[in-house]
């Protein structure tokens, strides 16, 4: 979708070009690494937005992490991007990735039943179907896939982790950084969606099919969090949200009306749902008016 050129997590070393100006990155070549710079203007606005919403809902700085990557302008903003936390249903996106990694033929030959079940796992967050596919794959196999993409890195905060079958009480592996059964960090969530938009997850064909599964027009959105915050704005949302007890999370690629941005937020507070809806609305106010119109 955005092309194939993406360097590793930490970013490729710059080539010796004899002092010639370095070409700016494009959406196809952009790398979100450990040292990726944030855009000063957008960073300040996202930090202020996080602070305002935390004050409104009585949250501390340790209870939220957020990130935004505008693919139209390559502006990045992240607040506490490497704070690992329990991620509820959001790591089901890792099961989807691992399924296509272990079944590459499914990219162009996915049977309708599996396509619908994977759609229910992502869009309706069906635990039984998530457990079905994680058991078919194996937890260790899923994590091997994640680590092959650098989506979990214990030396740099952790990242996406699936250490337990959803809804099942057996077999658990806590992540090495936080000990969570299901975990994520904002940096790695943004990277997952960036790689997906760049056709870099498994193959271009597999990435396209995975995006179709996220969209699954035959399955209704759960009308909460980012979907609630973006309602009535002409935005199209491909997302995976999660909730358990006081953990509320949402992640999405937002398009439509000239938009193309990635949004991720994690909260650990009873008012997390309201924070996430307000965050999505405010970010869209920042990005949608500025993007080019067709």
TAJO-V430098 format. One record per pair of residues at least 24 apart in sequence whose ideal C-beta (glycine too) atoms are under 7 Angstrom apart, sorted by sequence separation. I is the first residue (numbers start at 1). GAP is how many residues later the second one is. D is the distance in Angstrom with one decimal. If there is no record, write none. Layout:
i:I gap:GAP d:D
i:I gap:GAP d:D
This chain:
i:5 gap:24 d:4.4
i:7 gap:24 d:4.6
i:9 gap:24 d:5.5
i:10 gap:24 d:5.3
i:11 gap:24 d:6.2
i:139 gap:24 d:6.2
i:160 gap:24 d:5.4
i:214 gap:24 d:3.9
i:226 gap:24 d:4.4
i:230 gap:24 d:6.7
i:235 gap:24 d:6.1
i:246 gap:24 d:5.4
i:248 gap:24 d:2.9
i:2 gap:25 d:4.8
i:3 gap:25 d:3.0
i:6 gap:25 d:6.0
i:9 gap:25 d:6.5
i:10 gap:25 d:7.0
i:158 gap:25 d:6.0
i:159 gap:25 d:6.7
i:225 gap:25 d:4.1
i:248 gap:25 d:5.2
i:2 gap:26 d:5.2
i:42 gap:26 d:6.9
i:95 gap:26 d:6.9
i:96 gap:26 d:6.1
i:159 gap:26 d:5.1
i:226 gap:26 d:5.1
i:246 gap:26 d:6.9
i:250 gap:26 d:5.0
i:261 gap:26 d:5.4
i:158 gap:27 d:5.8
i:211 gap:27 d:6.5
i:134 gap:28 d:6.5
i:157 gap:28 d:5.2
i:160 gap:28 d:5.3
i:248 gap:28 d:6.0
i:259 gap:28 d:6.5
i:50 gap:29 d:5.0
i:92 gap:29 d:5.6
i:93 gap:29 d:7.0
i:159 gap:29 d:3.4
i:259 gap:29 d:5.5
i:92 gap:30 d:6.3
i:135 gap:30 d:5.8
i:46 gap:31 d:4.0
i:134 gap:31 d:5.0
i:257 gap:31 d:6.4
i:47 gap:32 d:5.8
i:134 gap:32 d:7.0
i:139 gap:32 d:6.4
i:160 gap:32 d:6.6
i:259 gap:32 d:5.5
i:42 gap:33 d:4.6
i:46 gap:33 d:6.1
i:92 gap:33 d:6.8
i:258 gap:33 d:4.0
i:43 gap:34 d:4.4
i:99 gap:34 d:5.8
i:131 gap:34 d:4.4
i:139 gap:34 d:6.1
i:258 gap:34 d:5.3
i:42 gap:35 d:4.4
i:95 gap:35 d:5.9
i:102 gap:35 d:6.1
i:131 gap:35 d:4.9
i:258 gap:35 d:4.9
i:39 gap:36 d:3.8
i:89 gap:36 d:4.6
i:130 gap:36 d:4.2
i:131 gap:36 d:5.4
i:152 gap:36 d:7.0
i:258 gap:36 d:6.6
i:32 gap:37 d:6.8
i:39 gap:37 d:5.9
i:131 gap:37 d:5.3
i:151 gap:37 d:5.0
i:226 gap:37 d:6.5
i:38 gap:38 d:5.0
i:39 gap:38 d:6.3
i:92 gap:38 d:5.0
i:95 gap:38 d:5.2
i:99 gap:38 d:6.5
i:38 gap:39 d:5.3
i:95 gap:39 d:5.2
i:98 gap:39 d:5.2
i:102 gap:39 d:6.7
i:127 gap:39 d:4.2
i:128 gap:39 d:6.3
i:36 gap:40 d:6.0
i:38 gap:40 d:6.2
i:127 gap:40 d:4.0
i:151 gap:40 d:6.5
i:151 gap:41 d:6.0
i:95 gap:42 d:6.9
i:98 gap:43 d:6.5
i:27 gap:44 d:5.2
i:30 gap:44 d:5.5
i:32 gap:44 d:7.0
i:98 gap:44 d:4.3
i:101 gap:44 d:4.7
i:149 gap:46 d:6.8
i:27 gap:47 d:6.8
i:95 gap:47 d:6.2
i:98 gap:47 d:4.3
i:229 gap:47 d:6.9
i:94 gap:48 d:5.8
i:97 gap:48 d:6.1
i:225 gap:48 d:6.0
i:229 gap:48 d:3.9
i:25 gap:49 d:6.1
i:224 gap:49 d:6.1
i:228 gap:49 d:4.4
i:229 gap:49 d:6.5
i:235 gap:49 d:6.6
i:226 gap:50 d:6.2
i:229 gap:50 d:6.8
i:230 gap:50 d:5.3
i:225 gap:51 d:4.2
i:229 gap:51 d:3.1
i:233 gap:51 d:6.0
i:94 gap:52 d:5.5
i:225 gap:52 d:5.9
i:229 gap:52 d:4.2
i:226 gap:54 d:4.2
i:230 gap:54 d:6.0
i:197 gap:56 d:6.4
i:193 gap:58 d:6.9
i:193 gap:60 d:5.4
i:189 gap:62 d:5.1
i:94 gap:66 d:5.0
i:95 gap:67 d:6.4
i:94 gap:68 d:5.0
i:194 gap:68 d:6.4
i:91 gap:69 d:5.6
i:193 gap:69 d:4.6
i:91 gap:70 d:6.4
i:91 gap:71 d:4.8
i:190 gap:72 d:5.5
i:84 gap:73 d:5.7
i:82 gap:74 d:6.5
i:84 gap:74 d:4.0
i:190 gap:74 d:5.6
i:82 gap:75 d:3.1
i:189 gap:75 d:4.2
i:186 gap:78 d:5.3
i:186 gap:80 d:6.5
i:184 gap:82 d:6.8
i:91 gap:91 d:4.6
i:122 gap:91 d:5.9
i:122 gap:92 d:5.8
i:84 gap:93 d:5.1
i:85 gap:93 d:6.9
i:91 gap:93 d:6.2
i:123 gap:93 d:4.9
i:84 gap:94 d:4.5
i:86 gap:94 d:4.8
i:88 gap:94 d:6.5
i:90 gap:94 d:5.5
i:119 gap:94 d:5.2
i:87 gap:95 d:5.1
i:107 gap:95 d:6.7
i:118 gap:95 d:5.0
i:124 gap:95 d:5.8
i:86 gap:96 d:6.5
i:87 gap:96 d:5.2
i:107 gap:96 d:5.8
i:123 gap:96 d:4.5
i:86 gap:97 d:6.4
i:87 gap:97 d:3.8
i:108 gap:97 d:5.3
i:119 gap:97 d:3.5
i:85 gap:98 d:6.8
i:104 gap:98 d:6.3
i:107 gap:98 d:3.9
i:115 gap:98 d:6.6
i:123 gap:98 d:6.9
i:124 gap:98 d:7.0
i:84 gap:99 d:5.3
i:93 gap:99 d:6.2
i:104 gap:99 d:6.7
i:107 gap:99 d:3.8
i:110 gap:99 d:6.1
i:120 gap:99 d:6.3
i:119 gap:100 d:5.2
i:84 gap:101 d:5.1
i:101 gap:101 d:5.4
i:83 gap:102 d:6.5
i:100 gap:102 d:4.7
i:104 gap:102 d:6.6
i:107 gap:102 d:5.3
i:82 gap:103 d:5.3
i:81 gap:104 d:6.4
i:97 gap:104 d:5.8
i:81 gap:105 d:4.4
i:82 gap:105 d:5.7
i:81 gap:106 d:4.1
i:100 gap:106 d:4.4
i:78 gap:108 d:5.8
i:78 gap:109 d:6.6
i:100 gap:110 d:6.2
i:96 gap:114 d:6.0
i:96 gap:117 d:6.6
i:122 gap:118 d:5.7
i:67 gap:119 d:4.1
i:66 gap:120 d:6.4
i:67 gap:120 d:7.0
i:65 gap:121 d:4.7
i:69 gap:121 d:5.4
i:34 gap:122 d:5.8
i:67 gap:123 d:4.9
i:69 gap:125 d:6.5
i:71 gap:126 d:6.6
i:9 gap:141 d:3.7
i:8 gap:142 d:6.5
i:9 gap:144 d:6.8
i:93 gap:147 d:5.0
i:92 gap:148 d:6.4
i:90 gap:150 d:5.5
i:90 gap:152 d:4.1
i:89 gap:153 d:3.6
i:88 gap:154 d:3.2
i:87 gap:155 d:6.0
i:88 gap:155 d:5.5
i:88 gap:156 d:4.3
i:32 gap:158 d:5.8
i:32 gap:159 d:5.1
i:88 gap:159 d:5.2
i:90 gap:159 d:5.0
i:86 gap:161 d:5.2
i:88 gap:161 d:6.0
i:90 gap:161 d:5.9
i:32 gap:162 d:5.5
i:87 gap:162 d:5.9
i:28 gap:170 d:6.4
i:87 gap:179 d:6.9
i:85 gap:181 d:5.5
i:85 gap:183 d:6.0
i:72 gap:188 d:5.3
i:6 gap:189 d:6.6
i:71 gap:189 d:4.4
i:71 gap:190 d:6.0
i:70 gap:191 d:4.6
i:71 gap:191 d:6.8
i:6 gap:192 d:5.4
i:69 gap:192 d:6.4
i:68 gap:193 d:6.4
i:69 gap:193 d:4.5
i:6 gap:194 d:5.0
i:2 gap:195 d:4.8
i:3 gap:195 d:6.0
i:4 gap:195 d:6.0
i:68 gap:195 d:5.8
i:1 gap:196 d:5.3
i:2 gap:196 d:4.2
i:3 gap:196 d:6.6
i:4 gap:196 d:6.7
i:1 gap:197 d:6.9
i:2 gap:197 d:6.6
i:67 gap:197 d:4.8
i:1 gap:198 d:5.3
i:66 gap:198 d:6.9
i:66 gap:199 d:4.4
i:65 gap:201 d:4.7
i:64 gap:202 d:7.0
i:64 gap:203 d:5.1
i:63 gap:204 d:6.0
i:63 gap:205 d:4.8
i:1 gap:206 d:6.7
i:63 gap:206 d:4.7
i:1 gap:207 d:6.9
i:1 gap:210 d:7.0
i:59 gap:210 d:4.8
i:64 gap:211 d:6.8
i:57 gap:212 d:6.7
i:59 gap:212 d:6.9
i:58 gap:213 d:6.7
i:66 gap:213 d:6.5
i:57 gap:214 d:3.8
i:68 gap:215 d:5.7
i:59 gap:216 d:6.8
i:57 gap:217 d:6.1
i:70 gap:217 d:5.6
i:57 gap:218 d:5.3
i:72 gap:219 d:5.0
i:72 gap:220 d:6.8
i:53 gap:222 d:5.1
i:53 gap:225 d:5.4
i:53 gap:226 d:6.1
i:49 gap:230 d:6.8
i:49 gap:233 d:5.1
i:45 gap:241 d:5.9
